[in-house]
Amino acid sequence: MGCSVVWFRLDLRTEDNPALTAALARREPVLPLFIWSPEEEAPWEPGGASRWWLHHSLKSLQDQLEKLGSPLVIRRGPSLEVLRALGASHVYWNRRYEPKPMARDTRIKASLEASGIQVESFNSALLFEPWQIENGERKPFQVFTAYWKKCLREGRVEAPLPAPRKILAPRIHPPSEKLEALGLLPAAGWGAGLAASWEPGAPTALRKIRSFLGSAIKGYETERDFPSRAGTSLISPHLHFGEISPRQIWDLVHEEKVRRAHSIFLKELGWREFAHHLLYHYPHTPTEPLREKFRAFPWRKSAKDLRAWQQGQTGYPIVDAGMRQLWQTGMMHNRVRMIAGSFLTKHLRIPWQAGARWFWDTLVDADLASNTLGWQWIAGCGADAAPYFRVFNPVLQGEKFDPGGEYVRRYVPELSKLETKWIHKPWQAPAKARYVEPVVDHATARAEALEAFSSLRPHGVLEKNVSLKRY
């Protein structure tokens, strides 16, 4: 066909797209390509919420590429067969860092190059390559603070690349699948809540981050912890799908006078980098604890309790509000993710993998690296993990971070008329609200969790001189 193929994956943008820029530098026709091959990512193929987002993000990318002159071609996998069939002389893509896609890409590159097709890959998703940052012993980091200090001290962030003004299309454009034929949208009405909450696409991502940096960033240090307030950027799903790059965000932040709030915001980018650093070096962690001795933890199995947690029916309003927000909007506030995650793993002692799998299917920003880091952190079995003795009290957490009960009233409407002093402990209200009873008693569940953690002492997980009774 005498052209270059740019294989789009999680880089659904034209600005700061190194693969696209490199293809255009050859000054020959460029064919933008997307391949739908979820089986190549199993068992971590995109979940329901991710598929909804992907559909709309691809639609946005289609519109952008159409205006630039070379429409997006959509095909179904297997990826290697699709790439071979197009007969391109060069293939460009931006790298994936999850274990299975990485292994697939390695095989595809070797096969195409053996056939005389030139292949180049690039970093478009991270500030730093996962292998780029090492500790003093030339090993991967397992503590975030030390990792991020090393990044800021020694890492160099490249300037973002400009968007192309025009793309020369092949003389004969190959046929494409219809986007709708991929069946990414949910059959039921679940997508309505997502549509009311989100607008996928690179143009939206840029507008959103610019708006955030122009106003909300000023109160970010404190406001970000309160789920009823508009204190966060809500940029994570745009980042995951590559509608905006971390380099673009880094560049936009540094256009401002970098203040403490900006540094704290950039640290969130750092956690994302750290998550990919860990996943690259410890590819088993989506299903197994990083701290291997935690395999001995005595988890419970309770389909009933897991279902109550998933459906936001635990009887603890701040937990239930978070789980219902997740189901309705595909998002959960980060502070509430910690509270809900702690409740599942410590109050219910249900394995963190069950929570990670549920989030994978329901979050629009479901990212394997970040999801794994977050769940292992809250369960106490990962890098830089939350202390095992930290068992969040859902009542106190609700009173601290949703003091007026606005968040609970929004997502748990059966409590909307309850007096504020009872909103996070409705079972104590003089007039009982029509609301489910708590599935567990906090004090009892906490004691049982600490006893379960104490059983790990013989395995060398817990320090012998720590008294669990202090917490």
C-alpha positions, -999 to 999 in steps of 0.1 A, spaced: 0 0 0 31 23 3 20 41 35 26 42 72 1 28 97 -3 45 131 -19 20 154 -39 39 180 -45 22 214 -46 41 246 -34 73 229 -67 86 214 -55 121 205 -36 139 178 -17 164 199 15 151 216 13 118 199 48 106 191 38 77 169 17 100 147 44 127 146 70 101 135 48 87 108 41 122 94 78 130 94 82 105 65 60 128 43 41 98 29 4 88 33 -6 78 69 -34 54 78 -47 58 113 -59 24 126 -77 11 157 -80 -27 163 -106 -41 186 -91 -72 201 -102 -75 237 -93 -112 239 -56 -102 235 -59 -84 269 -78 -111 288 -84 -114 317 -81 -76 318 -100 -68 287 -120 -35 290 -149 -36 315 -184 -22 309 -177 14 319 -144 14 299 -162 2 268 -187 29 270 -159 55 273 -139 39 245 -169 41 221 -173 78 226 -135 85 227 -131 67 194 -160 88 180 -142 120 190 -109 107 175 -128 98 143 -140 134 140 -105 148 146 -88 126 120 -116 132 95 -109 170 97 -72 164 93 -77 144 61 -72 107 69 -101 89 85 -97 63 112 -99 27 100 -115 3 126 -108 -34 124 -113 -64 146 -83 -85 157 -62 -106 158 -39 -75 157 -10 -92 139 -33 -104 111 -48 -70 107 -15 -52 105 -1 -77 80 -32 -75 58 -29 -37 54 5 -41 36 21 -11 51 58 -5 49 60 11 83 40 6 115 41 30 144 25 28 179 28 42 213 38 17 240 15 -1 264 29 -11 298 5 -38 311 21 -73 310 -1 -90 284 -2 -61 258 35 -56 263 42 -93 255 18 -92 225 35 -61 211 69 -77 214 57 -107 194 41 -85 168 71 -63 164 94 -93 159 70 -109 134 65 -77 113 102 -69 112 110 -105 101 87 -97 71 106 -65 62 81 -41 78 97 -14 99 82 -9 133 88 19 158 73 24 193 72 54 216 64 66 251 33 87 250 16 76 283 41 84 310 65 111 321 92 85 327 97 50 314 91 24 341 126 11 338 141 46 338 140 54 376 160 31 399 170 33 435 206 34 448 209 -4 444 197 -2 408 165 -19 418 128 -7 415 114 15 441 87 3 465 83 36 485 65 64 467 82 94 484 117 82 475 106 73 440 90 107 433 120 126 447 143 107 423 119 115 394 119 152 402 157 153 408 169 133 379 140 128 354 136 151 324 101 157 310 101 162 273 80 191 259 47 180 243 45 177 205 22 199 185 -9 185 168 -6 180 130 -24 205 107 -30 179 80 -26 142 74 -21 128 39 -44 99 33 -36 68 12 -48 70 -24 -70 39 -19 -85 40 16 -92 5 30 -126 -4 43 -135 1 80 -158 -15 105 -186 8 118 -179 19 153 -214 8 164 -207 -27 151 -181 -32 179 -210 -33 204 -192 -13 231 -223 5 244 -243 -13 271 -275 -29 260 -294 -17 291 -299 19 303 -268 19 325 -250 42 301 -274 70 307 -258 79 340 -224 79 324 -236 101 296 -250 126 321 -217 128 339 -190 127 312 -180 139 277 -151 118 264 -126 131 239 -93 150 237 -110 185 232 -129 180 264 -98 169 283 -79 200 273 -108 223 283 -112 205 316 -76 207 327 -73 243 316 -104 252 336 -92 233 366 -58 250 366 -74 284 361 -97 282 391 -102 250 412 -65 244 417 -64 272 442 -83 252 468 -70 218 457 -49 211 489 -80 211 511 -110 208 488 -99 175 471 -107 155 503 -144 164 503 -165 144 479 -195 168 478 -172 196 465 -158 203 430 -122 201 443 -106 176 419 -97 177 382 -117 146 371 -90 141 344 -82 105 352 -103 88 325 -90 112 299 -55 103 310 -62 66 309 -75 66 273 -47 90 262 -70 118 253 -44 140 270 -9 131 279 9 136 313 34 158 294 7 181 283 -5 184 319 30 189 332 35 216 306 2 234 314 10 233 351 44 248 346 29 276 325 15 288 358 35 300 387 40 266 405 26 269 440 21 243 467 -13 233 453 3 227 419 30 205 434 4 185 453 -15 180 420 16 170 402 22 144 429 -10 127 418 6 123 384 36 109 403 14 82 419 2 72 384 38 70 373 47 49 405 18 26 397 32 18 363 67 15 377 54 -12 400 33 -30 375 62 -32 350 86 -46 376 61 -68 394 37 -80 367 20 -106 390 5 -79 413 -29 -75 396 -38 -109 412 -12 -116 438 1 -94 467 34 -77 463 43 -86 499 42 -123 493 38 -133 529 3 -117 528 -8 -148 509 -14 -163 544 -40 -137 553 -73 -154 565 -97 -138 541 -135 -144 543 -157 -156 515 -192 -142 516 -211 -136 484 -239 -119 504 -216 -93 519 -198 -87 487 -231 -81 469 -242 -57 497 -210 -38 492 -213 -37 454 -249 -25 456 -243 2 482 -263 -17 508 -238 -20 537 -257 2 561 -228 27 564 -239 58 544 -205 71 533 -196 36 519 -229 32 503 -229 67 488 -195 59 472 -206 26 457 -238 41 443 -219 70 428 -197 44 412 -226 26 397 -244 57 385 -215 77 372 -186 53 366 -165 73 391 -159 74 429 -142 102 448 -107 92 458 -112 97 495 -143 76 494 -124 49 474 -101 45 504 -130 43 528 -150 18 507 -119 -2 500 -109 -4 537 -145 -15 545 -144 -43 520 -109 -56 530 -109 -49 567 -145 -48 580 -157 -76 557 -123 -92 551 -132 -100 516 -101 -103 493 -89 -71 477 -90 -89 443 -128 -89 444 -129 -52 449 -103 -46 422 -124 -67 397 -156 -48 406 -138 -14 401 -123 -27 368 -158 -33 354 -175 -1 368 -149 27 367 -145 48 336 -109 54 347 -102 17 352 -64 15 348 -47 -18 356 -16 -2 372 -35 24 393 -63 0 403 -37 -26 415 -17 -1 434 -48 14 451 -62 -19 462 -29 -33 474 -23 -1 493 -56 -1 512 -53 -39 519 -19 -34 534 -1 -59 511 15 -37 485 42 -11 481 41 19 505 9 3 518 -15 17 544 -6 4 579 -23 -29 586 -37 -14 618 -55 14 600 -91 3 599 -111 34 588 -141 40 610 -168 48 583 -188 69 607 -159 92 617 -147 93 581 -182 104 570 -184 130 597 -149 144 588 -152 145 550 -189 149 545 -198 169 576 -230 183 562 -241 151 547 -245 165 511 -227 137 495 -247 110 513 -280 128 506 -272 129 469 -264 92 465 -285 77 493 -318 95 488 -336 75 515 -316 95 540 -321 128 524 -344 141 551 -324 128 581 -310 153 605 -273 160 599 -262 147 633 -275 112 624 -267 112 587 -236 90 591 -251 68 618 -288 65 610 -293 34 632 -289 57 662 -315 83 651 -345 86 674 -368 79 644 -353 51 624 -348 59 587 -360 34 561 -324 22 555 -306 -11 557 -291 -21 590 -252 -22 591 -239 -56 578 -213 -56 605 -206 -37 638 -176 -15 634 -160 -23 668 -165 -60 663 -152 -60 627 -122 -39 637 -112 -63 665 -116 -93 641 -95 -76 615 -67 -68 639 -68 -104 651 -66 -116 615 -36 -94 609 -20 -106 641 -20 -141 627 5 -130 601 32 -125 628 46 -160 624 50 -153 587 72 -123 594 47 -97 580 41 -78 612 67 -63 635 69 -82 668 71 -51 689 39 -35 677 8 -38 699 -24 -40 680 -43 -30 711 -30 6 707 -50 13 676 
